[in-house]
Amino acid sequence: MLSPSSDRPATLFFQANGFRVLSPGNHVICAATGERVMLEALRYWSAERQEAYVSAEVATRRLLGQA
């Protein structure tokens, strides 16, 4: 059985070497594409912008101002 927080977005605080869960959930939303990123698959984010990204390519485009 799924827990109540299992299908809702988490609120995270992004740091340079990791993130802290502020509000439980199982995914975040990519800031550039709007796609869901499951927490266990989350590898790319900006601590400065406090944004999550679905892939390295999307993160690079976003940080270069192309997304």
N, C-alpha and C positions, 0 to 999 in steps of 0.2 A: 504494500500500500504506500502511496506517495504521501509525503508530509506536506502540510499547507504551504511551505516555502519552496517546494520542489519545482514548481513551474512559474516562478516569478523572478523578475530581475533582481539581482543583488545590487547593493550600493557599496562601492569600494572606495578606499583611499589609496591612490597609487603612489608608490615610492620608487626610488631609482632601482632598487633590487628586489622588489616584491610589492604586494598590496595587502591591505588590511580590510577585512569584511566589516562594514559598518551596519549593514542591514542584510539579513540572510536571503539567499535566493540561489538559483542554480545557473544563472547566466547573466551576462551584461549585453548591452547593445553597442555594436561598432559605431563609433562617432562619424565615420565617413560613409558607410554603406547602409546602416540601419539593420544589418544582419545580427542574429543572435550568436553569441560566442559563449559556449559552455565554460564554466569556470575551470574545469579540469583541462581545457584546451587553450585557455588564455595565455598567450606568450608575448603579446605586443601591446604596449600602452605608452602614454606620455605622462610622466609625473608632473611636468610643468603645466600641461593643459588639462590634466585629470580626465583623460579620454582613453578608451579601449579601442583596439583595432583587431580586425579579423585575421589579418596576415601581415607579413613583413612588407610586401608590396604596397598594400593599402596604407600602412603606417608611413612608409617613405613618401608616397604621393601626398598624404595629408600634411606631413611635416614640411614638404617642399611647396605647399600651397596649391597643389594640383587636384585636390579632392575636397 
